[in-house]
Amino acid sequence: WTTIINNYAWTVAFKPDNANIVYTTVENGSSSTFYKSIDAGASFTPKTTGWYVPASGENIYGVRITVTHPPATIIYALIGGDGDNLNGYVGVWKSTDAGETWTHPHGVVGKPYVFSTHPNLMAHNGTDGFYQGFYDFAIIVSPNDANKLIIGGTSWWQSSDGAVSYQPLGGYVGSLPWSHPDMQFLAAQGNDLW
């Protein structure tokens, strides 16, 4: 093994149709950095155009990424943080060019969280409730629809419009029958979700 990046890596993912392209997110002090490799991980380049930078008094505690299946080149990044204006949840960032640039489709970060229009996807009640940091922190994109996401923290949430808006599914919020509310990992195959 050879160390390429010294910082703690939260997520590593490959572009599904090209194993030479590798993505990772790493801790960078109180912030985070998204990196891309085009040589199967031999070297990485930071890709920070549009990437979230925390304000003073805020801290990023983790980032998870999920990559769409071909032909789409979309990456979603779930960013969690805490501090002055945050209560566990920063937002879902989106890249439509294989990680070169980033946008925040929802457009709002931090407090005040409003359940119906700006929910806190990590808080158990969707606003200002408890959350479990990076322990309950997961995201997956549908293999059949690049705009459909499932996000899990202490409850389940869904976006059907590419991370613009969110609907509660289950756990402490939502209409699904009771499900275990702590999401550490999500996987999808066809129409099945685990």
BELKADA-V571402 format. One record per backbone hydrogen bond with DSSP energy under -0.5 kcal/mol. NH is the residue of the N-H (numbers start at 1). CO is the residue of the C=O. E is the energy in kcal/mol with one decimal. If there is no record, write none. Layout:
nh:NH co:CO e:E
nh:NH co:CO e:E
This chain:
nh:10 co:25 e:-2.8
nh:11 co:25 e:-1.1
nh:13 co:23 e:-2.5
nh:15 co:18 e:-0.6
nh:15 co:21 e:-2.4
nh:18 co:15 e:-2.1
nh:21 co:18 e:-2.0
nh:22 co:20 e:-0.7
nh:22 co:37 e:-1.8
nh:23 co:13 e:-3.5
nh:24 co:35 e:-2.1
nh:25 co:11 e:-1.5
nh:26 co:33 e:-2.4
nh:27 co:8 e:-2.8
nh:28 co:31 e:-2.2
nh:31 co:28 e:-1.9
nh:33 co:26 e:-2.1
nh:35 co:24 e:-3.2
nh:36 co:45 e:-2.2
nh:37 co:22 e:-2.8
nh:40 co:20 e:-2.9
nh:42 co:39 e:-1.3
nh:45 co:36 e:-2.5
nh:47 co:34 e:-2.8
nh:49 co:100 e:-0.5
nh:50 co:48 e:-0.6
nh:51 co:48 e:-1.6
nh:58 co:55 e:-1.9
nh:59 co:82 e:-2.7
nh:60 co:30 e:-2.6
nh:61 co:59 e:-0.5
nh:61 co:80 e:-1.9
nh:62 co:80 e:-1.2
nh:64 co:78 e:-2.1
nh:66 co:76 e:-2.1
nh:68 co:74 e:-2.6
nh:72 co:69 e:-1.1
nh:75 co:95 e:-2.2
nh:76 co:66 e:-2.6
nh:77 co:93 e:-2.7
nh:78 co:64 e:-2.9
nh:79 co:77 e:-0.6
nh:79 co:91 e:-2.9
nh:80 co:62 e:-2.7
nh:82 co:59 e:-2.3
nh:83 co:86 e:-1.0
nh:84 co:57 e:-1.7
nh:86 co:83 e:-0.5
nh:88 co:81 e:-1.6
nh:90 co:79 e:-2.3
nh:91 co:79 e:-1.6
nh:93 co:77 e:-2.8
nh:93 co:91 e:-0.6
nh:94 co:103 e:-2.9
nh:95 co:75 e:-2.7
nh:98 co:73 e:-2.4
nh:100 co:97 e:-1.0
nh:102 co:49 e:-2.2
nh:103 co:94 e:-2.2
nh:105 co:103 e:-0.5
nh:107 co:104 e:-0.6
nh:111 co:85 e:-2.7
nh:114 co:118 e:-1.7
nh:117 co:114 e:-0.6
nh:118 co:114 e:-3.0
nh:120 co:126 e:-2.8
nh:121 co:119 e:-0.9
nh:123 co:120 e:-0.5
nh:124 co:130 e:-2.6
nh:126 co:123 e:-1.4
nh:135 co:132 e:-1.5
nh:136 co:132 e:-0.5
nh:136 co:133 e:-0.6
nh:137 co:135 e:-0.8
nh:137 co:183 e:-0.8
nh:138 co:152 e:-2.6
nh:140 co:150 e:-2.0
nh:142 co:145 e:-0.6
nh:142 co:148 e:-2.7
nh:148 co:145 e:-1.9
nh:149 co:147 e:-0.6
nh:149 co:159 e:-2.8
nh:150 co:140 e:-2.4
nh:151 co:157 e:-2.4
nh:152 co:138 e:-2.6
nh:153 co:155 e:-2.3
nh:154 co:122 e:-0.6
nh:156 co:170 e:-2.7
nh:157 co:151 e:-2.4
nh:158 co:167 e:-2.5
nh:159 co:149 e:-2.0
nh:162 co:147 e:-2.7
nh:167 co:158 e:-2.7
nh:169 co:156 e:-2.5
nh:170 co:156 e:-0.9
nh:172 co:170 e:-0.6
nh:173 co:170 e:-0.6
nh:176 co:169 e:-3.0
nh:183 co:153 e:-2.7
nh:183 co:181 e:-0.8
nh:184 co:182 e:-0.7
nh:189 co:192 e:-2.3
nh:192 co:189 e:-2.4
nh:194 co:187 e:-3.2
